[in-house]
Amino acid sequence: MKATLNPPASAGSARTTRIGRRAWLALAGAAAAGIAGLSSGPATAQNLPGNWRLVAPFPPGGPVDSLARLLATGLQERHGGQTVVDNRPGANGNLGIEAVKRAAPDGRTLLVIPAGNLTINPTLLANLPYNVQADFAPIAMLAKAPNLLVAHPGLGARNARELVALAKSRPGTLSYASPGVGSGLHLAGELFQIQTGTEMLHVPYKGTSQALVDVVGGSVPLMFSNLPGVLAQIRSGKLVAIGLTDSTRAPAAPDIPTLAEQGISGVVVPSWYAVLAPAATPPAVVQQLAREFNAQLQQTTTREALAAQGLTLWPMSPAELDAHIRAETATWAQIIRSRKITAQ
């Protein structure tokens, strides 16, 4: 069968994967060999199913969709068959997440998902239709995008030390914008205040675009943002880069220091994206998929494609990703509860 990549699904629609003759023969061979043979020995490329459905629970065009298509292209090039990217936007990602939760745990239906749905929403939102630990098996961390704190030039602060001194001299009066209550960038601001002993005023927006317009215009002096979204304004002098909320400097902007370099520890809040499978997926299949994706991400063309979107590779094994999700969930739960943050 010739490998084909389906175009993006329209908002709210679902696409199904057609199983070709070669895939059925492969699956029949696996059945004849016995399920025990798959789980008792190391998985190989031949164990991988011949067709996949990668669910992106957000509309086409964003980083989740782009990463899903990058993985889908790699799967088809390496293994043939047919791979579908299934865009299922709605309910803050819950529609797509539920679709993967209910899917057969055979390694053929996978979820490409951002951090917030895994580590923030379980505490922030009541009555979620999924439980991250109970319903999903982590496979691989895909990539991260650095975030940073930026300021309007009129504020007068050029670095983290100056900003902290200014904030302490004006407690509760400096304001910072975010894309919304409970977003990772909002919580980055809350964490910054905790770590620096400052008190600032949060100004939530319904998305990043208007927040950025107001910060560039000077209506709000501060903002935590994704680096690719503000790099042009920093280069043009419309915004001042205070510091990255990451553990290392960003390849796209090596001249911008981290907050940690400036003496503010513990504010490490990159945006990241991972791939998960239904919880009962056999461990051998999880491990083989993890090796598959990590090998693909190491390819030069893939790394270049990530860099073009402001993303950097952040490899983790399934166990490391599971531990990371649990640790970050615990951190955000403590902050959400202690700061009395509620969804609006």
C-alpha positions as CSV (number, residue, x, y, z in Angstrom):
1,M,0.0,0.0,0.0
2,K,1.3,3.4,-0.8
3,A,1.8,5.6,2.3
4,T,-0.5,8.6,2.4
5,L,-1.0,11.3,5.0
6,N,-4.5,12.5,5.3
7,P,-5.1,16.3,5.2
8,P,-6.3,18.0,8.5
9,A,-9.8,17.1,9.6
10,S,-12.2,20.0,9.9
11,A,-13.1,21.3,13.4
12,G,-15.4,18.8,15.2
13,S,-15.0,16.0,12.7
14,A,-13.4,12.6,13.2
15,R,-11.3,10.6,10.7
16,T,-11.0,6.9,10.7
17,T,-8.0,4.7,9.7
18,R,-8.4,2.3,6.9
19,I,-6.6,-1.0,7.5
20,G,-4.8,-2.3,4.3
21,R,-4.2,-5.9,3.3
22,R,-0.5,-5.7,4.4
23,A,-1.6,-4.5,7.9
24,W,-4.1,-7.3,8.3
25,L,-1.4,-9.9,7.3
26,A,1.0,-8.4,9.8
27,L,-1.6,-8.5,12.6
28,A,-2.6,-12.0,11.7
29,G,1.0,-13.0,11.9
30,A,1.3,-11.4,15.3
31,A,-1.8,-13.3,16.5
32,A,-0.4,-16.6,15.2
33,A,2.8,-16.0,17.1
34,G,0.8,-15.4,20.2
35,I,0.4,-12.4,22.5
36,A,2.9,-13.8,24.9
37,G,5.6,-13.5,22.3
38,L,5.1,-9.8,22.1
39,S,5.2,-9.1,25.8
40,S,7.9,-11.5,26.8
41,G,10.6,-10.3,24.4
42,P,11.8,-6.9,23.2
43,A,9.5,-5.3,20.7
44,T,10.9,-4.8,17.2
45,A,9.9,-2.7,14.3
46,Q,8.0,-5.7,12.9
47,N,5.8,-5.7,16.1
48,L,4.6,-2.2,15.4
49,P,1.1,-2.0,13.9
50,G,0.9,-1.0,10.3
51,N,-1.6,1.8,10.7
52,W,-1.9,4.5,13.3
53,R,-4.3,7.3,14.3
54,L,-2.7,10.2,16.0
55,V,-5.3,12.3,17.8
56,A,-4.6,16.0,18.1
57,P,-7.3,17.4,20.4
58,F,-6.9,21.0,19.1
59,P,-7.6,22.6,15.7
60,P,-5.1,22.3,12.8
61,G,-2.3,24.8,12.6
62,G,-1.0,24.9,16.2
63,P,2.0,23.1,17.7
64,V,0.0,20.0,18.7
65,D,-1.2,19.5,15.2
66,S,2.2,20.2,13.7
67,L,3.9,17.7,16.0
68,A,1.3,15.0,15.3
69,R,1.9,15.5,11.5
70,L,5.6,15.3,12.0
71,L,5.2,12.0,13.8
72,A,2.7,10.7,11.3
73,T,5.0,11.4,8.4
74,G,7.9,9.6,10.1
75,L,5.7,6.5,10.9
76,Q,4.6,6.2,7.3
77,E,8.1,6.7,5.8
78,R,9.5,4.0,8.1
79,H,6.7,1.5,8.2
80,G,4.3,2.1,5.4
81,G,0.6,1.5,6.0
82,Q,-1.7,4.5,6.5
83,T,-1.5,7.1,9.3
84,V,-4.2,9.5,10.1
85,V,-3.9,12.7,12.0
86,D,-7.3,13.1,13.7
87,N,-8.0,16.7,14.8
88,R,-10.7,16.6,17.5
89,P,-11.0,20.1,19.0
90,G,-13.5,20.9,21.6
91,A,-14.1,21.1,25.4
92,N,-10.6,22.4,26.0
93,G,-9.1,19.2,24.4
94,N,-11.4,16.8,26.3
95,L,-13.1,15.4,23.2
96,G,-9.9,14.2,21.7
97,I,-8.5,13.0,25.1
98,E,-11.7,10.9,25.7
99,A,-11.4,9.4,22.2
100,V,-8.0,8.0,23.0
101,K,-9.0,7.0,26.5
102,R,-11.8,4.8,24.9
103,A,-9.6,3.4,22.1
104,A,-8.3,-0.1,21.9
105,P,-5.0,-0.4,23.7
106,D,-3.1,-1.8,20.8
107,G,-0.7,1.0,20.1
108,R,-2.5,2.2,17.0
109,T,-4.3,5.2,18.6
110,L,-2.1,7.7,20.2
111,L,-2.6,11.2,21.8
112,V,-0.4,14.2,21.1
113,I,-1.0,16.6,24.0
114,P,0.3,19.8,25.7
115,A,1.4,20.0,29.3
116,G,-1.6,21.9,30.6
117,N,-4.1,19.2,29.9
118,L,-1.9,16.7,31.9
119,T,-0.6,18.7,34.8
120,I,-2.8,21.7,35.4
121,N,-6.4,20.8,34.4
122,P,-6.6,17.8,36.8
123,T,-6.4,20.2,39.7
124,L,-7.9,23.4,38.2
125,L,-11.0,21.8,36.6
126,A,-13.7,19.8,38.4
127,N,-15.2,16.6,36.9
128,L,-12.6,16.0,34.2
129,P,-13.7,13.0,32.1
130,Y,-10.2,11.4,32.4
131,N,-7.5,10.6,35.0
132,V,-4.1,11.0,33.6
133,Q,-2.4,8.2,35.6
134,A,-5.3,5.7,35.4
135,D,-6.3,6.2,31.8
136,F,-3.0,6.7,29.9
137,A,0.4,5.2,29.4
138,P,3.2,7.9,28.8
139,I,5.3,7.1,25.7
140,A,7.6,10.0,24.9
141,M,8.3,13.6,25.6
142,L,8.4,15.2,22.2
143,A,9.6,18.8,22.5
144,K,9.5,22.0,24.6
145,A,9.2,25.7,23.8
146,P,10.9,28.2,26.2
147,N,8.8,30.7,27.9
148,L,10.0,34.0,29.3
149,L,9.1,37.1,31.2
150,V,9.0,40.3,29.1
151,A,8.5,43.9,30.1
152,H,7.4,47.1,28.4
153,P,10.5,49.4,28.0
154,G,8.7,52.1,29.9
155,L,8.7,50.1,33.1
156,G,12.4,50.8,33.5
157,A,13.4,47.3,34.5
158,R,16.1,45.7,32.3
159,N,16.7,42.5,34.2
160,A,15.3,40.2,36.9
161,R,17.1,42.0,39.7
162,E,15.7,45.4,38.8
163,L,12.2,44.0,38.3
164,V,12.2,42.3,41.7
165,A,13.4,45.5,43.4
166,L,10.7,47.5,41.6
167,A,8.0,45.0,42.5
168,K,8.9,45.0,46.1
169,S,8.8,48.8,46.2
170,R,5.3,48.7,44.8
171,P,3.6,45.7,46.2
172,G,0.4,44.7,44.5
173,T,0.5,47.4,41.9
174,L,2.7,45.9,39.1
175,S,0.5,43.9,36.7
176,Y,1.2,41.0,34.4
177,A,-0.8,39.7,31.5
178,S,-1.5,36.0,30.6
179,P,-3.6,34.1,28.1
180,G,-6.1,33.2,30.8
181,V,-6.7,32.0,34.4
182,G,-5.0,28.7,35.0
183,S,-2.9,28.8,31.9
184,G,0.7,27.7,32.3
185,L,1.8,31.3,31.7
186,H,-0.5,32.5,34.5
187,L,0.9,29.9,36.9
188,A,4.5,30.9,35.9
189,G,3.6,34.4,37.2
190,E,2.3,32.9,40.4
191,L,5.4,30.8,40.8
192,F,7.6,33.8,40.1
193,Q,5.9,35.7,42.9
194,I,6.4,32.9,45.4
195,Q,10.0,32.4,44.6
196,T,10.8,36.2,44.7
197,G,8.6,37.2,47.6
198,T,6.8,39.8,45.4
199,E,3.1,40.6,44.9
200,M,1.8,41.4,41.5
201,L,-1.6,41.8,39.9
202,H,-2.7,39.2,37.4
203,V,-4.6,40.4,34.3
204,P,-6.1,37.5,32.4
205,Y,-7.0,37.7,28.7
206,K,-8.9,35.3,26.4
207,G,-5.8,34.2,24.5
208,T,-2.4,35.5,23.8
209,S,-2.9,38.0,21.0
210,Q,-4.7,40.8,22.8
211,A,-2.5,40.3,25.9
212,L,0.5,40.9,23.7
213,V,-1.0,43.9,22.0
214,D,-1.7,45.5,25.4
215,V,1.8,44.8,26.8
216,V,3.5,46.2,23.6
217,G,1.2,49.2,23.9
218,G,2.1,49.7,27.6
219,S,-1.4,49.1,29.1
220,V,0.0,46.2,31.1
221,P,3.8,46.3,31.8
222,L,4.6,42.6,32.1
223,M,3.8,39.3,30.5
224,F,4.9,35.7,30.6
225,S,5.0,34.5,27.0
226,N,6.2,31.8,24.7
227,L,9.6,32.9,23.2
228,P,8.7,32.5,19.5
229,G,5.7,34.8,20.0
230,V,7.6,37.7,21.3
231,L,11.1,37.4,19.9
232,A,10.4,39.8,17.1
233,Q,9.2,42.5,19.5
234,I,12.3,41.9,21.7
235,R,14.7,42.3,18.7
236,S,12.9,45.5,17.7
237,G,13.1,47.0,21.2
238,K,9.3,47.0,21.7
239,L,9.8,44.6,24.6
240,V,12.5,43.9,27.1
241,A,13.5,40.3,27.9
242,I,13.7,39.9,31.6
243,G,14.6,36.2,31.7
244,L,13.7,32.8,30.5
245,T,11.6,30.4,32.6
246,D,13.7,27.4,31.6
247,S,16.8,25.6,32.9
248,T,19.0,26.5,29.9
249,R,19.2,29.3,27.4
250,A,17.3,28.9,24.2
251,P,19.1,28.1,20.9
252,A,16.9,30.7,19.2
253,A,18.0,33.5,21.6
254,P,21.3,32.6,23.3
255,D,21.8,36.1,24.5
256,I,18.7,36.0,26.8
257,P,19.6,34.7,30.3
258,T,17.5,32.4,32.3
259,L,15.9,33.6,35.6
260,A,18.1,31.0,37.4
261,E,21.2,32.7,36.1
262,Q,20.0,35.9,37.7
263,G,19.5,34.3,41.1
264,I,15.8,33.3,40.8
265,S,15.6,29.6,41.3
266,G,12.7,27.2,40.8
267,V,10.9,29.1,38.0
268,V,11.3,26.5,35.3
269,V,8.1,26.6,33.2
270,P,8.6,25.6,29.6
271,S,5.7,24.7,27.4
272,W,6.0,21.0,26.4
273,Y,4.3,18.4,24.4
274,A,4.1,14.6,24.8
275,V,2.6,11.5,23.2
276,L,0.5,9.0,25.2
277,A,-1.4,5.8,24.6
278,P,-4.4,4.2,26.3
279,A,-3.5,2.8,29.7
280,A,-3.7,-0.9,28.9
281,T,-1.3,-0.7,26.0
282,P,1.2,-3.6,26.3
283,P,4.5,-2.5,27.9
284,A,6.5,-3.9,25.0
285,V,4.5,-1.8,22.5
286,V,4.9,1.3,24.7
287,Q,8.7,0.8,24.8
288,Q,9.0,0.2,21.0
289,L,6.9,3.3,20.2
290,A,9.1,5.3,22.6
291,R,12.2,4.1,20.8
292,E,10.5,4.8,17.4
293,F,9.6,8.4,18.3
294,N,12.9,9.2,20.1
295,A,14.8,7.9,17.0
296,Q,12.7,10.0,14.7
297,L,13.2,13.2,16.9
298,Q,17.0,12.7,16.7
299,Q,17.0,13.0,12.9
300,T,18.5,16.2,11.5
301,T,15.4,17.0,9.4
302,T,13.1,16.6,12.4
303,R,15.3,18.7,14.6
304,E,15.3,21.4,12.0
305,A,11.5,21.2,11.7
306,L,11.2,21.6,15.4
307,A,13.6,24.6,15.5
308,A,11.6,26.3,12.8
309,Q,8.6,26.3,15.2
310,G,10.7,27.5,18.2
311,L,10.7,24.0,19.7
312,T,13.7,22.0,21.0
313,L,14.1,18.3,21.6
314,W,13.5,17.2,25.2
315,P,13.9,13.4,25.2
316,M,12.5,11.3,28.0
317,S,11.8,7.6,28.4
318,P,8.2,6.5,29.3
319,A,9.2,6.1,33.0
320,E,10.9,9.6,33.0
321,L,7.9,11.2,31.3
322,D,5.6,9.5,33.9
323,A,7.7,10.9,36.7
324,H,7.8,14.3,35.2
325,I,4.0,14.5,34.8
326,R,3.5,13.4,38.4
327,A,6.0,15.9,39.8
328,E,4.7,18.8,37.7
329,T,1.1,18.0,38.6
330,A,2.0,18.0,42.3
331,T,3.7,21.4,41.9
332,W,0.8,23.0,40.1
333,A,-1.7,21.5,42.5
334,Q,0.1,23.1,45.5
335,I,0.2,26.5,43.8
336,I,-3.4,26.4,42.5
337,R,-4.7,25.5,46.0
338,S,-2.4,27.8,48.0
339,R,-3.1,30.8,45.7
340,K,-6.9,29.9,45.6
341,I,-7.0,29.9,41.8
342,T,-10.3,28.9,40.2
343,A,-11.3,28.4,36.6
344,Q,-13.4,31.2,35.1
